[in-house]
Amino acid sequence: MKYAIGIDAGIASVGSAVVMLNDVDQPCRIIRLSSRVFEKAENPKDGSSLAAPRREYRGARRRLRRKSFRKQRIKDLIIDKFGVSVEYIDSLYQQKQLTDIYQIRAESLDRLLDKDEFIRLLIHLSQRRGFKSNRKADANDKKSDAGALLSAVNENNEILKEKGYRTIGEMLFKDEKFSDCKRNKAEDYKVTFSRQNYCDEIKCIFESQRGLGNPFATDELEGKYLEIYLSQRAFDEGPGGDSPYGGNLIEKMIGKCTFEKNEPRAVKASYSFEYFNLLCKVNAIKTVNGKTKRGLNEEERQKVISAAFAKNNLTYGGIRKLLGLADDCYFNISYSDDKTAEEIEKKTKFSYLSAYHTFKKAYSSEYDTWSKEKRNSLAYALTVYKNDSKIEAWLRENGFSETEIKIASSLPSFTKTANLSVKAIDKTTPRLIQFHTLKNAVNPPFLGGFLIFGTMAT
């Protein structure tokens, strides 16, 4: 007996079915149906993941561990270049009367620091590195924490320029805005500076101390200090060395295609997947008039597809007007008793080309001239790589111009992959246009595939 298995896995349930197949591999009898319902793995109050607190704590532990390691390397450098011991450094902080470190930061630009003051200053600066975003686009999102931090950085830079402070250390010591507080508090980012601000101050201090005759402020110490100070692993990179967890972790987590077993899955922002997904959704639209239910004809399908490419905020209300449907004709969507059909259709979106419209807005008419492969490449870079330098390097290697790369750095990051590879999608899409149903489109390109309940690759 030949049979097929269908599985529908959701976040709160899993349904399955076993059906018997006839001689032409068509379902002819249901053998078994089953479902299991369970609680969602999320916080019932706000819908957040139950793993979120664990992930946040783990992230905090990593930050503390890496900061501690960086401070230790700075201390080792100081011990080596200043000829002191760990005990000597510790003793500096056991004195009863210590000069305010912010005063030392400000005065380091104009007077010669003694050895102890210079050591304290270098250790103090190593604990503060300022704000640096992996992506310029993420930092420009004013609704995010990164956006709020960047806003504070820009505000402080204005003060720095207007009042003529040479470094942020001098500003922190002399400006009345920071007289009461020199550290950020909960949800208060007013004492925020960029990493470049701190880097500029360190260079300025070393230059001033060399000019004043400080024997320890050598070019070699400055270079090694900044190398440690600025060291940071990329967000998407694992450990270095021979660690099995090294390399680009996002790229390593991309699974294999359902049908092309050796091909990686397509990113959902790719043009190939978005067009494929749009066709699936258009083919799934049904209109219901009384007891009559039908799919869209070819002319109607082309109208909806063209409208989806023309605007990103297409709704079922817009589709109704586009197709000129009668008032007693409805879509196969959920309608509720407490709202009118018109209200529901206006709020129910039909937008499956979000990345396409993002790219089209950024590159204007030039984007229409790009090949499908080039569009897919841009989407892949913005999904797999999470810092601007990696994105720029990858795009440069794949033939993008410097102007195109500069525009890409302003675009947001994307997430998630489909169940199918670009290769499988490109095989299926022409047949999807012809046969209108995913099942018929999948076979014969992938004979031996299994029966799938629900929509594939969404």
Backbone torsions as a table, in degrees:
resi	resn	phi	psi	omega
1	MET	NA	129.3	176.4
2	LYS	-92.8	142.2	-179.4
3	TYR	-148.2	165.9	177.7
4	ALA	-131.9	148.5	-179.8
5	ILE	-115.8	133.0	175.6
6	GLY	-120.0	137.5	-179.4
7	ILE	-130.3	132.9	175.4
8	ASP	-121.1	101.5	-177.1
9	ALA	-100.3	123.3	177.1
10	GLY	-121.0	-178.0	-177.4
11	ILE	-79.7	-12.7	179.8
12	ALA	-131.3	4.8	179.9
13	SER	-162.1	159.7	173.5
14	VAL	-135.6	121.4	176.7
15	GLY	-111.5	148.8	180.0
16	SER	-144.1	154.9	178.4
17	ALA	-147.6	142.4	173.7
18	VAL	-120.2	122.7	-178.6
19	VAL	-123.1	145.0	175.9
20	MET	-80.3	142.4	178.6
21	LEU	-108.5	143.7	177.1
22	ASN	-86.7	-165.5	-175.2
23	ASP	-66.7	-21.7	179.5
24	VAL	-106.7	23.8	176.7
25	ASP	59.8	33.0	174.1
26	GLN	-102.6	140.2	177.9
27	PRO	-59.8	129.8	-179.4
28	CYS	-123.9	-18.2	179.0
29	ARG	-159.2	141.1	176.5
30	ILE	-82.8	124.3	178.7
31	ILE	-90.0	-43.8	-177.8
32	ARG	-157.5	141.3	173.1
33	LEU	-127.0	143.1	177.8
34	SER	-156.5	159.0	176.1
35	SER	-151.1	150.2	176.5
36	ARG	-130.8	127.8	-179.7
37	VAL	-113.1	136.2	-179.5
38	PHE	-145.8	170.2	-178.3
39	GLU	-71.3	144.8	177.3
40	LYS	-66.2	142.7	178.5
41	ALA	-84.2	64.0	-179.4
42	GLU	-152.0	161.6	178.8
43	ASN	-70.1	121.8	-176.9
44	PRO	-65.0	-20.7	-177.3
45	LYS	-76.4	-44.8	-175.4
46	ASP	-127.5	0.7	178.3
47	GLY	77.7	7.1	-179.6
48	SER	-74.8	156.8	-178.4
49	SER	-65.6	142.3	176.5
50	LEU	-67.8	-19.4	179.4
51	ALA	-84.7	-8.5	-176.0
52	ALA	-59.0	-48.4	179.2
53	PRO	-59.9	-40.7	179.4
54	ARG	-63.4	-41.5	179.5
55	ARG	-65.4	-40.4	179.7
56	GLU	-65.9	-42.3	178.0
57	TYR	-64.2	-40.6	179.3
58	ARG	-63.7	-41.8	177.9
59	GLY	-62.6	-39.6	178.3
60	ALA	-64.8	-40.7	178.5
61	ARG	-62.7	-40.6	179.8
62	ARG	-65.3	-43.5	179.7
63	ARG	-61.6	-43.3	179.8
64	LEU	-65.5	-41.5	-179.7
65	ARG	-64.7	-42.5	-178.8
66	ARG	-70.7	-36.5	176.7
67	LYS	-65.4	-42.2	178.6
68	SER	-62.7	-40.0	179.5
69	PHE	-66.3	-39.7	178.9
70	ARG	-65.0	-43.6	178.6
71	LYS	-62.3	-38.2	179.5
72	GLN	-66.2	-38.9	178.2
73	ARG	-67.0	-35.9	175.8
74	ILE	-64.0	-43.4	178.7
75	LYS	-63.5	-40.9	178.3
76	ASP	-62.3	-38.6	178.0
77	LEU	-64.6	-42.5	179.4
78	ILE	-64.3	-43.2	178.8
79	ILE	-59.6	-39.7	-178.4
80	ASP	-71.3	-46.5	-172.7
81	LYS	-85.1	-26.3	-179.9
82	PHE	-97.7	-9.6	179.5
83	GLY	66.1	39.7	179.4
84	VAL	-118.6	175.7	179.9
85	SER	-112.2	170.7	176.6
86	VAL	-61.4	-41.5	-179.7
87	GLU	-61.7	-37.3	-179.6
88	TYR	-64.7	-44.1	179.2
89	ILE	-63.0	-43.2	180.0
90	ASP	-62.3	-35.5	-177.5
91	SER	-67.6	-23.3	-179.9
92	LEU	-62.8	-27.7	-175.8
93	TYR	-97.0	4.4	-180.0
94	GLN	-101.9	0.4	177.7
95	GLN	-72.4	146.9	-175.7
96	LYS	-70.8	-41.2	-178.5
97	GLN	-118.3	109.9	179.2
98	LEU	-112.1	137.5	175.5
99	THR	-65.6	136.8	178.7
100	ASP	-53.1	126.7	-176.3
101	ILE	-64.0	-30.0	178.1
102	TYR	-71.3	-30.5	174.0
103	GLN	-66.5	-41.6	177.9
104	ILE	-63.3	-40.7	178.6
105	ARG	-59.4	-43.4	-178.5
106	ALA	-70.7	-42.8	-175.9
107	GLU	-76.3	-16.7	-179.0
108	SER	-63.2	-16.4	-179.8
109	LEU	-81.2	-18.0	-172.4
110	ASP	-126.9	-17.4	-179.8
111	ARG	-131.5	155.8	-179.9
112	LEU	-72.8	125.3	176.9
113	LEU	-86.5	143.9	173.7
114	ASP	-80.5	173.7	-174.5
115	LYS	-56.6	-46.1	-176.3
116	ASP	-64.1	-42.2	179.7
117	GLU	-65.0	-41.0	-179.2
118	PHE	-65.3	-40.2	177.5
119	ILE	-62.3	-48.2	179.7
120	ARG	-59.3	-40.8	-178.6
121	LEU	-64.9	-43.7	-179.4
122	LEU	-65.4	-38.3	177.8
123	ILE	-68.9	-41.4	179.0
124	HIS	-59.8	-47.7	-178.6
125	LEU	-66.5	-30.0	-179.1
126	SER	-66.6	-17.5	-179.1
127	GLN	-90.3	-3.8	-177.0
128	ARG	-133.0	116.8	-176.7
129	ARG	-118.8	-9.0	177.0
130	GLY	79.1	179.9	-175.5
131	PHE	-89.4	133.8	173.6
132	LYS	-146.0	123.5	-179.5
133	SER	-93.4	143.3	175.7
134	ASN	-67.0	-35.7	-179.3
135	ARG	-125.7	132.3	176.1
136	LYS	-61.1	-38.9	-178.0
137	ALA	-63.4	-39.8	179.3
138	ASP	-67.0	-38.1	-179.9
139	ALA	-66.9	-27.2	-178.8
140	ASN	-82.9	-2.6	176.5
141	ASP	-79.9	102.0	-173.4
142	LYS	-67.3	-18.0	-179.7
143	LYS	-80.3	-17.4	-177.8
144	SER	-90.7	167.9	175.3
145	ASP	-61.3	-38.9	179.5
146	ALA	-60.9	-39.2	178.4
147	GLY	-65.1	-40.6	178.4
148	ALA	-65.8	-39.5	178.6
149	LEU	-65.1	-43.4	-179.9
150	LEU	-64.7	-36.1	177.8
151	SER	-61.4	-43.0	178.0
152	ALA	-66.0	-39.1	178.4
153	VAL	-60.6	-46.5	-179.1
154	ASN	-63.9	-39.4	179.4
155	GLU	-64.0	-43.6	179.4
156	ASN	-68.9	-32.3	176.6
157	ASN	-66.0	-34.0	176.7
158	GLU	-63.7	-42.7	177.9
159	ILE	-63.2	-41.6	-179.5
160	LEU	-58.0	-42.6	-178.1
161	LYS	-76.5	-45.9	-175.4
162	GLU	-62.0	-40.4	-174.8
163	LYS	-96.8	-0.1	172.6
164	GLY	70.9	28.3	175.9
165	TYR	-72.5	139.4	-177.9
166	ARG	-78.0	-33.8	-179.8
167	THR	-141.1	164.8	177.7
168	ILE	-70.5	-26.2	176.5
169	GLY	-64.2	-41.6	177.3
170	GLU	-65.3	-38.7	179.5
171	MET	-67.3	-42.8	179.7
172	LEU	-61.1	-34.8	-177.2
173	PHE	-80.8	-34.3	-170.7
174	LYS	-103.7	-28.4	-173.3
175	ASP	-81.0	138.5	-176.8
176	GLU	-66.3	-24.3	179.4
177	LYS	-59.7	-30.9	-175.2
178	PHE	-110.1	16.1	-176.7
179	SER	-68.7	-33.4	-177.5
180	ASP	-93.6	-26.2	-174.3
181	CYS	-146.8	126.7	179.2
182	LYS	-117.4	10.4	177.5
183	ARG	-132.9	148.4	177.1
184	ASN	-69.7	149.9	173.9
185	LYS	-114.6	178.8	-177.2
186	ALA	-56.9	122.7	177.3
187	GLU	58.9	20.8	176.1
188	ASP	-125.1	108.6	-171.7
189	TYR	-106.8	21.4	-172.2
190	LYS	-65.8	-23.9	179.2
191	VAL	-100.2	56.2	-178.4
192	THR	-117.7	133.4	179.0
193	PHE	-132.8	159.1	179.6
194	SER	-79.8	160.5	177.1
195	ARG	-63.1	-32.6	178.2
196	GLN	-65.0	-35.1	175.7
197	ASN	-57.6	-46.5	-179.4
198	TYR	-67.4	-40.7	179.6
199	CYS	-61.9	-42.4	178.4
200	ASP	-63.2	-39.3	179.8
201	GLU	-65.5	-43.1	179.7
202	ILE	-59.9	-45.1	179.1
203	LYS	-63.4	-39.7	-179.8
204	CYS	-66.1	-40.1	179.3
205	ILE	-64.3	-47.1	179.8
206	PHE	-61.2	-42.9	-179.3
207	GLU	-63.4	-44.0	179.5
208	SER	-64.2	-42.5	-178.4
209	GLN	-68.6	-34.5	176.0
210	ARG	-64.9	-41.6	179.4
211	GLY	-65.9	-27.3	179.9
212	LEU	-88.7	-2.7	175.8
213	GLY	92.8	20.4	177.9
214	ASN	-70.6	118.3	-176.1
215	PRO	-70.4	-16.7	-177.5
216	PHE	-90.9	-17.1	-175.6
217	ALA	-83.5	59.0	-177.0
218	THR	-83.5	160.9	175.7
219	ASP	-62.0	-36.5	-179.4
220	GLU	-64.2	-45.6	179.2
221	LEU	-64.5	-41.7	179.0
222	GLU	-60.0	-44.8	-179.1
223	GLY	-63.7	-45.4	-178.6
224	LYS	-70.3	-36.7	178.5
225	TYR	-62.6	-47.2	-179.4
226	LEU	-67.2	-33.0	177.9
227	GLU	-61.4	-44.2	177.5
228	ILE	-71.0	-44.0	-176.0
229	TYR	-60.0	-39.5	-175.3
230	LEU	-93.6	-2.5	-177.5
231	SER	-65.5	132.3	179.8
232	GLN	-161.2	130.5	177.5
233	ARG	-75.7	140.4	177.8
234	ALA	-61.6	148.1	-176.6
235	PHE	-56.4	-37.9	-175.2
236	ASP	-94.6	8.1	-178.5
237	GLU	-102.8	141.6	175.2
238	GLY	-87.4	-167.9	-179.4
239	PRO	-61.1	157.1	178.8
240	GLY	-85.6	-164.4	179.4
241	GLY	67.0	-144.0	-177.6
242	ASP	-97.9	17.7	-178.1
243	SER	-60.7	136.2	177.5
244	PRO	-67.6	-13.0	-179.9
245	TYR	-98.6	9.8	-179.5
246	GLY	-77.6	176.1	179.9
247	GLY	84.4	-171.7	-179.3
248	ASN	-76.0	109.7	-174.4
249	LEU	-69.5	-35.8	179.8
250	ILE	-64.4	-43.7	179.2
251	GLU	-62.7	-38.1	-179.5
252	LYS	-69.1	-26.5	-177.4
253	MET	-84.6	-7.3	178.7
254	ILE	-68.5	124.0	-177.5
255	GLY	-78.2	-178.5	-179.7
256	LYS	-96.6	155.4	-178.5
257	CYS	-63.3	146.7	178.4
258	THR	-61.4	-36.7	-175.3
259	PHE	-107.6	-46.9	177.1
260	GLU	-89.0	88.7	-166.8
261	LYS	-59.3	-24.6	-178.0
262	ASN	-97.7	0.7	-177.4
263	GLU	-99.9	138.9	176.5
264	PRO	-72.4	153.3	179.0
265	ARG	-66.7	150.8	178.5
266	ALA	-78.1	145.6	174.0
267	VAL	-74.9	146.7	-173.6
268	LYS	-70.7	-17.7	178.1
269	ALA	-82.9	-5.9	-178.0
270	SER	-68.1	149.8	179.5
271	TYR	-62.8	-39.9	-178.3
272	SER	-58.8	-47.0	-178.4
273	PHE	-70.4	-42.9	-177.5
274	GLU	-62.4	-39.7	178.9
275	TYR	-68.3	-42.9	176.7
276	PHE	-58.6	-46.6	-178.2
277	ASN	-65.6	-38.5	177.2
278	LEU	-60.5	-44.4	179.1
279	LEU	-61.1	-41.3	178.3
280	CYS	-59.9	-44.0	-177.3
281	LYS	-70.1	-39.9	178.1
282	VAL	-64.1	-43.0	-180.0
283	ASN	-65.6	-23.4	-178.5
284	ALA	-85.1	-10.5	179.6
285	ILE	-68.0	130.6	175.5
286	LYS	-127.3	143.8	174.3
287	THR	-108.9	138.2	-176.1
288	VAL	-120.2	124.2	177.3
289	ASN	-131.2	99.0	-174.5
290	GLY	67.3	-121.3	178.2
291	LYS	-95.1	0.4	-177.8
292	THR	-94.5	126.4	179.5
293	LYS	-129.6	129.1	-177.9
294	ARG	-145.5	158.4	173.9
295	GLY	-86.7	176.0	-179.3
296	LEU	-77.6	146.0	173.9
297	ASN	-80.5	176.5	-173.9
298	GLU	-61.7	-42.0	179.9
299	GLU	-63.3	-42.6	-179.9
300	GLU	-66.5	-40.0	178.9
301	ARG	-60.8	-44.6	-179.2
302	GLN	-65.5	-34.3	177.1
303	LYS	-64.2	-44.4	-179.1
304	VAL	-67.1	-42.8	179.6
305	ILE	-61.4	-45.3	179.9
306	SER	-63.0	-39.8	179.4
307	ALA	-65.9	-37.7	179.4
308	ALA	-65.6	-34.9	176.5
309	PHE	-75.1	-27.5	-176.0
310	ALA	-79.8	-33.6	-177.2
311	LYS	-143.5	147.4	-175.3
312	ASN	-90.4	-15.4	-176.7
313	ASN	-107.9	40.7	179.1
314	LEU	-68.7	135.4	177.6
315	THR	-122.8	170.5	177.5
316	TYR	-67.2	-26.5	173.9
317	GLY	-64.4	-40.5	176.6
318	GLY	-66.0	-37.8	178.5
319	ILE	-65.8	-38.1	178.2
320	ARG	-58.6	-47.9	179.3
321	LYS	-64.7	-39.2	-178.8
322	LEU	-61.9	-40.1	-176.9
323	LEU	-91.3	-10.0	-179.7
324	GLY	64.1	44.5	-178.3
325	LEU	-74.6	148.6	177.5
326	ALA	-70.3	159.2	-176.8
327	ASP	-64.1	-28.3	-178.9
328	ASP	-91.7	13.5	178.3
329	CYS	-107.3	131.8	-174.8
330	TYR	-125.2	166.5	176.9
331	PHE	-96.9	165.1	176.0
332	ASN	-84.0	58.4	175.4
333	ILE	-122.8	172.5	-177.8
334	SER	-81.0	123.3	174.0
335	TYR	-110.0	143.7	179.8
336	SER	-115.0	159.0	-176.4
337	ASP	-75.8	-25.6	-175.0
338	ASP	-85.9	-3.7	178.3
339	LYS	-133.0	151.4	179.0
340	THR	-75.0	159.2	178.9
341	ALA	-60.7	-35.5	-179.7
342	GLU	-64.6	-42.6	179.6
343	GLU	-63.7	-43.0	-178.5
344	ILE	-65.6	-44.6	-178.2
345	GLU	-67.0	-31.3	177.8
346	LYS	-70.3	-30.2	-177.5
347	LYS	-92.4	-19.0	-178.3
348	THR	-84.4	111.8	-174.4
349	LYS	-81.4	150.5	172.7
350	PHE	-128.3	70.1	-175.2
351	SER	-123.3	106.4	-177.8
352	TYR	-124.3	15.6	178.6
353	LEU	-127.1	42.8	-174.9
354	SER	-61.2	-48.1	-179.9
355	ALA	-64.4	-40.3	178.9
356	TYR	-56.2	-47.2	-178.0
357	HIS	-69.8	-32.6	175.3
358	THR	-62.9	-45.8	-179.9
359	PHE	-69.4	-39.8	-178.9
360	LYS	-63.8	-39.9	179.3
361	LYS	-66.2	-37.7	-177.6
362	ALA	-73.3	-41.7	-173.8
363	TYR	-103.2	-3.0	177.0
364	SER	57.9	-144.0	-174.6
365	SER	-66.6	-20.8	179.6
366	GLU	-60.3	-33.8	-177.8
367	TYR	-61.6	-31.7	-179.8
368	ASP	-66.9	-21.1	-178.8
369	THR	-87.4	-9.5	-177.6
370	TRP	-73.2	149.6	173.7
371	SER	-74.2	162.6	177.6
372	LYS	-60.5	-38.0	-179.2
373	GLU	-64.3	-39.8	-179.7
374	LYS	-68.1	-39.8	177.6
375	ARG	-63.1	-42.3	178.9
376	ASN	-64.2	-36.3	-179.3
377	SER	-63.9	-42.8	179.0
378	LEU	-62.4	-45.0	-179.9
379	ALA	-63.4	-39.0	179.6
380	TYR	-63.2	-45.1	-178.7
381	ALA	-62.3	-42.0	-176.8
382	LEU	-78.0	-9.0	176.6
383	THR	-99.0	-42.1	-173.0
384	VAL	-84.9	-37.0	-176.6
385	TYR	-102.1	139.4	-172.4
386	LYS	-119.2	15.8	170.2
387	ASN	-139.7	150.9	-171.2
388	ASP	-59.8	-38.2	-176.9
389	SER	-64.3	-40.5	178.9
390	LYS	-68.0	-41.6	179.2
391	ILE	-62.2	-46.2	-179.0
392	GLU	-63.1	-42.4	-179.8
393	ALA	-63.9	-42.4	-177.9
394	TRP	-66.7	-43.7	-180.0
395	LEU	-65.5	-38.1	178.9
396	ARG	-63.0	-41.2	178.9
397	GLU	-66.0	-25.3	-177.2
398	ASN	-102.1	23.3	168.0
399	GLY	85.6	13.6	177.6
400	PHE	-79.8	145.4	178.7
401	SER	-76.5	164.0	-180.0
402	GLU	-63.3	-35.1	177.5
403	THR	-65.4	-43.2	178.9
404	GLU	-65.1	-37.4	179.5
405	ILE	-67.2	-40.6	179.5
406	LYS	-62.3	-40.5	177.8
407	ILE	-65.6	-39.8	-178.9
408	ALA	-60.8	-33.2	-179.1
409	SER	-66.8	-18.2	179.2
410	SER	-92.7	-5.1	-177.7
411	LEU	-86.5	151.8	-179.8
412	PRO	-72.6	163.7	175.1
413	SER	-81.3	156.3	178.5
414	PHE	-122.2	164.0	-179.0
415	THR	-136.5	167.8	170.3
416	LYS	78.0	150.9	176.4
417	THR	-126.4	161.3	177.6
418	ALA	-85.3	-177.4	175.2
419	ASN	-89.2	-13.5	-176.1
420	LEU	-114.2	153.8	175.9
421	SER	-83.9	165.4	175.7
422	VAL	-60.2	-38.3	179.7
423	LYS	-60.5	-46.2	179.9
424	ALA	-67.9	-40.0	179.6
425	ILE	-62.9	-44.0	-179.0
426	ASP	-66.0	-29.1	175.0
427	LYS	-71.8	-36.2	-172.2
428	THR	-84.4	-35.4	-172.1
429	THR	-56.2	-47.3	179.0
430	PRO	-59.3	-37.3	179.5
431	ARG	-75.0	-28.3	176.9
432	LEU	-65.9	-37.4	176.4
433	ILE	-66.0	-37.5	-175.6
434	GLN	-78.9	-46.6	-171.2
435	PHE	-98.8	-13.1	172.8
436	HIS	72.4	-16.9	178.8
437	THR	-119.3	142.9	-176.4
438	LEU	-65.1	-37.2	-178.4
439	LYS	-61.8	-45.3	178.9
440	ASN	-70.7	-29.5	179.3
441	ALA	-72.5	-33.1	-178.6
442	VAL	-70.8	-35.5	179.6
443	ASN	-109.8	132.6	14.7
444	PRO	-94.3	2.3	-179.1
445	PRO	-54.3	-29.1	-178.1
446	PHE	-130.4	59.9	176.5
447	LEU	-58.1	138.6	-176.7
448	GLY	96.4	-5.8	175.0
449	GLY	-67.4	167.4	-176.4
450	PHE	-106.4	162.3	179.7
451	LEU	-73.4	131.6	-175.8
452	ILE	-118.9	126.3	175.0
453	PHE	-92.9	136.8	-177.6
454	GLY	91.3	-171.0	-177.1
455	THR	-95.2	128.1	179.9
456	MET	-75.8	147.8	168.2
457	ALA	62.2	33.5	176.2
458	THR	-116.4	NA	NA
